[in-house]
Amino acid sequence: MEKQRAERNRTLTLSEEEKQIFEKQIFHLSQKTSLEQVENQIIQGDLFETIDLLPENSVDLMIIDPPYNLSKNFNGLNFNGRSNQEYIEYLESWFPKVIRLLKKDASLYICGDWKCSAALYEVTSKYLKVRNRITWQREKGRGASSNWKNCTEDIWFATVSDEYYFDVNAVKQKKRVIAPYKQDGKPKDWQENDDGKYRLTCPSNFWDDISIPFWSMPENTDHPTQKPEKLIAKLILASSAPNAVVFDPFLGSGTTAVTAAKLGRRFFGIELNTEYCMWALKRLERAKDDKSIQGYEDGIFYERNMKN
């Protein structure tokens, strides 16, 4: 049965007419291809059948959000949870293939939760130089009566070599000053304007300013594990220059592609599910006229709920 949505619900939907339009725009691969051919394309296909057809040494930044080690239904395509060793073997079946796309000075981010994070580190550190682990706070989630509520996820940051792009000034965060300190009667390391007292701070590896997409946000889709545009924007701005190439091998509803487009980067990505590909294409169409990212404005990331 079709979902009945509240009048103010802004979750993305597709009409039958839109489905016919966007399905024709989905890109399919049948042979080896160049970067120019796949640039800014949503590629529909199985990762294992597609990855060998993509151009080597073409990607500046790779963002990977693979199925976590959980049983999950992705619009009719099921991923089944398995033992830790079996999950490592699953990662090994594709990870060495995708990283051949990376340039020598490229960076990679790979997402996971507490259950699969150790496996992600084991496999990533085998092939790349792991630089850090970002932990970001999910502000919502189910409670637990016999365990701690799971409200964080990890993102491992790795590079191909010791030469890589990183722009800390592009990801400064605007934070409220709780106890403003003055020196010689003047603010020390803080400013004041209509937003109140604040300072611009360098980001740490713990992020507590992310809002999970929900029904009133125009970026929201029915994807069960959709990442926020604000989260992906931090990765893209920190680890890729304007016009760089960003690749996502598990594109889902298209957040990496859409955020890259909004921020002036080139992109391509692979997604198995046809409907998810169409969602991504509709979001890209919208992004041509609306490049806003919730919580990011005028080059500054705001604390959660400080800017809508």
Salt bridges, closest charged atoms under 4 A:
GLU16 OE2 - LYS19 NZ 3.48
GLU18 OE2 - LYS282 NZ 3.09
GLU39 OE1 - ARG266 NH1 3.16
GLU56 OE2 - ARG100 NH2 3.33
ASP60 OD1 - LYS103 NZ 3.03
ASP65 OD2 - LYS227 NZ 3.00
GLU92 OE2 - LYS126 NZ 3.03
GLU153 OE2 - ARG138 NH1 3.01
GLU153 OE1 - LYS227 NZ 3.66
ASP162 OD1 - ARG131 NH2 2.76
ASP189 OD2 - ARG199 NE 3.48
GLU192 OE2 - LYS197 NZ 3.47
ASP195 OD2 - LYS174 NZ 2.96
ASP209 OD2 - LYS230 NZ 3.18
ASP209 OD2 - LYS234 NZ 2.81
ASP222 OD1 - LYS3 NZ 3.44
ASP222 OD2 - ARG5 NH2 2.49
GLU229 OE1 - LYS262 NZ 2.85
GLU229 OE2 - ARG283 NH2 3.01
GLU285 OE1 - LYS288 NZ 3.30
GLU297 OE2 - LYS307 NZ 3.69
GLU303 OE1 - ARG176 NH1 3.36
